[in-house]
Each structure stands twice: as C-alpha cells, then as structure tokens.
Amino acid sequence: MKKALALLLAVCVIASLVACAGGKKESATEKSDTDTKKSGYQVSEDVPEGSVIDGVMTYIDGEDPVLKKTVAPWLDTCVLYEVNVRQYTEEGTFKAFEAHLDRLQDMGINTLWFMPIHPISETERKGTLGSYYAVSDYKGVNPEFGTTEDFQHLVDKAHEMGFKVILDWVANHTGWDSAWIKDHPDWYEHKDDGSIKSPYDWTDTAQLNYENYEMRAEMIRCMQYWIEDIGIDGFRCDHAIGVPANFWNAAVYKLKSINSDIMMLAETSATQGLTEYAFDTCYNDMLYGQALMTKGGVATSSIKDGMDVQPNYCGDSFPMNYLDNHDKNSYEGSIVGRYGDTYAPLLALSFLTPGMPLIYTANEEGYDHEIEFFEKDTVKWDDEPKYAPLIKALSKLKTGNSALASTNRSITYAEPSNSKLFVFTRNDGDNTVIYAANLGKEAIENVSFNLGVGTAKCVLHVNGDEVDTTVTEMTEKDFLGRDYAPYEFYILIAT
C-alpha cells in the first residue's frame, strides 16, 4: 500500500475499539506492531490534520495523490445500465443474464450496475423473496442468483467485452440475519428499550451505528474485497446521504489505493460534502422532477434548472441523469405511465445534457409494467425492443463526441421564435452537438432558430415511432420556418 497509509490514525478513542488493561485505556503508543497489523489501524487521541484512517477522514489535503479529487477518464463516455438480475430472465441468474451481454453491447451500453447481489435476510423479510437491500452478508452472493464463481465468470466476461461493472452497496443498514447483529450488537443503533432500530419504515433492516469506528473499518474491508478480489469497477451507494461523508471519504481513499479508476455513484442529490472527494456522480433528482412534469405541458424554461450543473458538484463531479430506476418503476409507475410520448425526446435529453445517462432494466423495451420488488416477476422481452435503436444512436453520440463528455459542463440555450421549441448546444472546442425538440403535445408551426454554425449533419431525427439515423447535411436555412410534430426532435453535429 502507498506510503500515505502510514498516516492512518483513528479520530478518537472508543471503548469498543481499544483493549483495556486493568480498566485503563491503552494508548496508541502502547499498542504493539502486531496489534496494529492485526486490526489494520491504530487508535490515537491525537489526529493531525490531513490524516486518513479506517472509517473517517478529517481533512482532505496533503501530497498523497490518492487524496486528490480525481474522476476516472472512462466515466466521460459512460452509458450506465441498471441490471435487475432477479427479473431479467426466467432463471433469474448470473448465467442466464450473460446471454444478454451481446445485445446490450450492440445497444451501446458500456457500464453495468448490478442491484445488490448479496444474500437476503429471511428474518422480517418482505414478500416471498425479500428486498435486495436487506443484506445478510456483505461478502456473500445470493444463491438465488448463483455462486461467487458464477458472478466472477460474469464479471470476467463483461470485462473481456469492454464493459465496466459496478455493484450496489448498502452501507446504511443490514438485514436482521447479519452475523454482525449477534457478534457485534454495538455496531447498531438502539432504541430506549435496548432493541436495535430499523431505519424509517424499512422494518426488514437494522440501522448501523456510524459512531462505531470498528464497524466502519469492517465495512471498508468488505468493499475492498469486491474491488481487490473480484475486480469490480466501483459502487452505486444506496442511501448515501444516510452515512457520514467522512466515512465515504475514508472508504474511497482505501478503494482508490487499490484501483484509482473506480466509479463512485451516490444515491442522493449532490452535496458538497459528498462530491468534494468521495463521489464522482450523484442522482439528478431535479431533472427527474422536471422531466415528469413535461407530460403535463411544463414550460421548457423550467427544465433548464435540472440541466445546469449545480455548485454542489465539486471538481469534475457530474450528475447522473435518470428517467427511471428500480425505485421509480416499482413505486411510481412504468415509463409509459409516467412519460407517455415524452419518453423519446426526454431520453435523448438525458444523454445530451451535462452528466451521465442511466437506462434501467427493460427501458429499451418500453415496458409498460411496474416490476415487483419482493416477488418473482420476469420481464417479458420482445425480439426487437422498441427503444433499442434510439438508445444505440444516443450511445454512439455519447461515446463518440467530446462535447458530450460527462465532465463537460458547457451548455448554451438558443432562443427560437416559438418558446415551445427547446434548443440547446453542447460544445468542446470544435465539437458541437445541437438538440432541438418540441416537448409539447401540440404541433408547432413556422419556428426558426439560429443554428449557431454554418453547416451541420443531422445524425438523429425522431418523429413518433420513426427513428431516422440517416446522416443528412443541413444548413441554417433548413431551420427557418420549420414545423414540428408533437415530441419531434433533431440532433445535429456541427461540420
């Protein structure tokens, strides 16, 4: 490990973390080298600024390159796909999912996010199969999906094909069958009567206690296992805001000491505390909310609020732009019910606006179904998923034009003659991408706007169910007085 690990010191002395001799706390200087190696960290009352320790980071500074905020270069072209293994195939296994890798690769997907693959607690289980987020063993694999060897095979095959793989990580709570509850009850929060708490109304889970630094250290070691032993490429962190930022900072320090190019995605709106160091990307909840209202005819000007990268994104961190995920699908309705005909232009917008796009299981299908969360509910796949050609075209744009790099915040809004037409431009040097869409349910006529460039290639034109990827040369004149059908849109690249 890098020499900076020699700086690893604990932020405080906690009785559960130190050995006691004759009722007296053992100081860091009294701990032997053997004890230090065994525990993996030292306990000290004096924590110098800049120190990084298991479970907490006090200050982000110093010469150590791992302490510097970095974003892996591959994230600039990331097209993220959330995999619901249980529901993806009739078998619901890693092996069965492998058969879909070729199809996903052809669609332009390059990063796979697997919902939690760990064993699910049976105690207080919800439904027949339980929630993926009631984890009983952070280093185990749910036998419903296969074995650790099966998952390793899937990861290796995905890597050979050029995919990155990230895992869903549930750090806020465990399921009730976790061995931690029996072996380390002090690792959990307790009610006044001494029983362990559940967070919110998630009664199938037990709330972890982040004032316990021994628990924090073990949580980090579990995360390290998946990076170092299995070779995954990062984590999507469930309910990230429920866990102290200084834990995430320390965890990422340890993880990036193994692989500096991991992805860290936080399930929360961005905060400076999370993006200052630990997280590359956070949920763009504002854009999601504005996108939902588009179906009802929201003014296009309000969508801009969710497209401009907010100050809470520190350094090169960026938004994760989503229209759907497992929570939204299961509890707020299918994409058909939520978006209707607005889905295609909004999907394109999620690829073109600053940040990174997300596709959820069966979004390419246009799946008009709320997938069960606690029961078996296999996706019914068509031979030719409706939105696959559109996603393929958008993925090609995202991965092939630097103007659409995830870390590029450049965006310029045009002012068409009719405000119902929404037009914006992304630029990176000589690379320019233009989006022009009627996001309304009424046709608009005789609309003009300044293309901003002399000539351009139309690389994608969508009108209703027609997806045209024929490359067509266009000029300023082609956009003078043009009519637009409801939800019709163009994407152009300057030439």
Disulfide bonds with the S-S distance in Angstrom:
none
